[in-house]
């Protein structure tokens, strides 16, 4: 065999070996992924993390393993529990979801998880400034989710919930300071307090209402969106300029809660009824 032929055969053998090695690593990565999935299903999230990490080490281009790794970290996070270990779960989850977005900026699973995680992290926050900042973070992720998938009703619904979450504490604090009991009708009589709330929250509430209406355009039977429209209209009524404005928003709130209750009733009646008794034929 001449030298040239030997070089060609050696190169071919090297390429074949590299291909076999790569193939073996991909198969091993898939095996670790499957083991991770089984561990995850058994709620053994720590074990699942190790399997998914191994799968990524074997095949760094394996997006499914990265998504499952991030989800495993997120599943271990307990909203409202402020400890270094618990916060580390949230941080690790967010970091891995963001790596996914580096290769796929419109990955809706990653965007939805990041948005949900950001919102969950507001639970237990006692410093209002920190909570408002975290709600802004959540809102940004939900906006990106809506841009990636304009038909994602949850993105618009959640933006409405974020708007309510911003206004509700300030609304409650104002009523409490003014000695207004839950059953005390509005609008708020203190002009200064009312003006401050209007300046800070009118745009927030309007945007929240707009997003909830978008969610309902996507799903006309989205009763949760109707329920939050009721809340935003009812609470905005308290900062209305006059009694007429208060009455208008209160009536809108009444209409939305009535529609939400009716929709839930219709959906419940439409759902298949089961007796809990299964025939022998059905068991087969």
N, C-alpha and C positions, 0 to 999 in steps of 0.2 A: 504494500500500500504506500503510495507516494505521500509526501509531507502535506500537500495541499488537501488531499482527501482526508487525511488524519485530522487536520485542523477543522474541516467541515463536520466530520463525525463527532468530534469532541464538543464543538459548539452546539450541535444538535442535541447531543446527550445532556449537555448542561441546561439547555432550554427545556428539555423534556423533564429533567429532574426538578427544575424550578417550578414547572407547571404542576407536576405531581405534588410537590411540597405545598404549593399554593392551594391546590385542590384539597389536600388533606387538612390543611388549616381551616378552610372554609367548612368542610364537613365537621370538623371538631367544634368550630364556632357554632354551627347549627345544633350540634348535640348539646352544647352548653346552654344555648338558647332554650331548647326544649326542656332541659332540666330546670332552668330558671322559671319557666312558665309553670311547671308542676309545683315548684316550691312556692311560687306566688299564689297559685290556686289554693294551696294549703295554708295560706297566711304566714308562711315562713319568709317574710320579706328580707330579713338579713341574709339568708341563704340565697334567695333570688338575686340580690344585689351582687353577690360574689360570682354567681354563674354568669350573669349578664356582663359583668366586668371582664371575665375571662373570655367571653365570646367576642367582646370588642378588642381585647388584646390580640386575639387570633385573627380577627378581621376588622380592622379599623373603619372599613367602608360599610359596615353592616348597620344601616339606619334603624332597623327594627330592634336590634339589641340595645341601641342607645335610647330609643323611645321607652322600651320596657325598663331599662335601668332607671331612667328619670321617674317613671311611674312608680317604681318600687320605693324609691326615696320618698316620693310624695305621699305614698300610702302609709308611711311610718310617721309622717308629720301630724301632730295633734294641734289643731287651731286653738290659740289662746293659752297654750302651755309655754311659758317663757323660760326656757332653759337652754344652755349652750348646745346640748345634744339634740334637742328638738329643733332648734333653729338651724342646726347644721343639716338636718334632713331636708328642710325647705331650701336652704342654700344650694345643696348638692342637686336637688331636683331641678331648680331653676337653671343652674349652670349647664346641666345636660340638655335640658329643653332648648336652651339658647344655642348650644352646639349644633343641634338639629337644624335650627333656623339659619345657621351660617351656610348650610348646604341647600336648604329649601325654605326660603323666606316666607312662603305661604303654606307651610305645613300646619293645617288647621288643628291637628291633635296637639301639637306643641303650643300653638297660640292659645288654644282653649285652656290647656292645663296651666300655662303661665298666668293667664287672666284669673282663673279660679284660685290659684295659689296666692296670687297677690291680694285678692279679696279676702281669702281666708285669714291672711296674716293681720288683718285689721281686728280680728276677734281678740279681745282681752287687752287691747291697747287703751291705756288710761289717759295718756297725754293726747289731747284733742288735736294739736298741731301735727303730731306724728301720724295720727289716724287719717287726717285729711290728706297728708302727703301720700300715704299708702293707698288711699282710695283713688288718688290721681294716677298712681302707677297701674292700679287695676283697670281704670278707665282707658288708659293708653293701650293696654293689651287687648281689651275688648274692642276698641276701635280698629286695631290691626286685624283682629279676627273678622270683623264686619267687612273690612276692605278685601280680605282674602276670600271671603265667602259671603256675598251680600244676601244670601238666602238663609244665613245662620240666625234664626230668630233669637236664640239664647244670647247672642252678642248684644242685640238691641235691648232685649229685656233686662239684661244685667246692667247696661248703662243707665237704664231707668232706676234700677235698684240702687246703684251707686249715687245717683242724684238724690234719691230719698234719704240714703244713709248720711249724706252731707247735711241736708236741711233739718232732718228730724231732731238731732241733739240740740241745735240752736233754737228750734221752735219750742221744744219742751222746756229748755232753760228759761226762755223768755216768759212763757206762760207761768212757770213755777215762781219766778221772781216777782211777777205781777199778782200772784195769789189767785190765778185762774185755775179752778178745779177742772177735771176732765169733762164734766157735764156743763161747764160754763161756756155759753156760746160766744163766738167772736163777732166782729173782728177785734183784734187787739186795740184797746182804746189809747194806749200810750203812743202818741204820734212819733216820738223820737225812736222808741224801740221798733216800731213798725217800719219806719223809714230805713233804719239800719238793716233790718232783715230783708226789705225789698231790694236795697242796693246790692246786698251781698248774694242773695239767693234767687231773685226773680229769674235771672238768665239760666241758672242751674236747674230750676224747676221746669222752665219752659223746654229746655233741652231734654230733660228726663221724660216729659210728656211726649215730646216728638219721637224719642226713641221707642217708647212703649207703643206708640201708635204704629211705628214701623214694624215692630214685632207682630202686631195684630194684622198688619197687611199681609204678612207671610203666613200667619196662622190665625184665622178669624175666631177660632175657639180657644185661644190662649188665655185661659181664665186667670192665670197668675199675673199676666200683664194687666188684665182688667182690674185686679185687686190692687195693684200698685198705682194705677191711674186714680182709683178711688182715694188712696192715701195722699197722693200728691195734690189732687184737687182739694181735698178736704182740709189739708193742712195749709195750703196756699190761701184758702179762704180767710184764714186768720189775719193775713197781712194785706187783705184787700183795702183799697182806698176808702171804700164806703160800704154801707149795708147792701146796696144793690150788687156790688162786686162779690161780697161775701155770699149772698144768696145764689148768685150765678154759679160760683164754684162749688158751693154745697150741693146744689141740684145736680151738677155734673157728677160729683162724687157719688151721690145717691143712685144715679143712673148706672154708673159703672159697677158699683157693688151689686146692684140688682141683676145686672147682666152677667156678672161673674157667677153669682149663685145659680142663676137659671142655666147657664152653660154647664156648670158642674153637674146639675141635676140631669140635663139632657145626656151628657157623656156617661153618667152613672147608669142611666136607664138603657143606654145603647150597649153598654158593656155586657158580654155574655154572662149569664147567670149559671153558677155551678152549685149543686146541692152538697157537694163533698162526698157523695156516694157514687162509686165507680162500678159499672157493670163488669162481668167477667170478660165480655167481648172487648170493652175499652181497655182492660188491663193487658190484652194481648198485643 
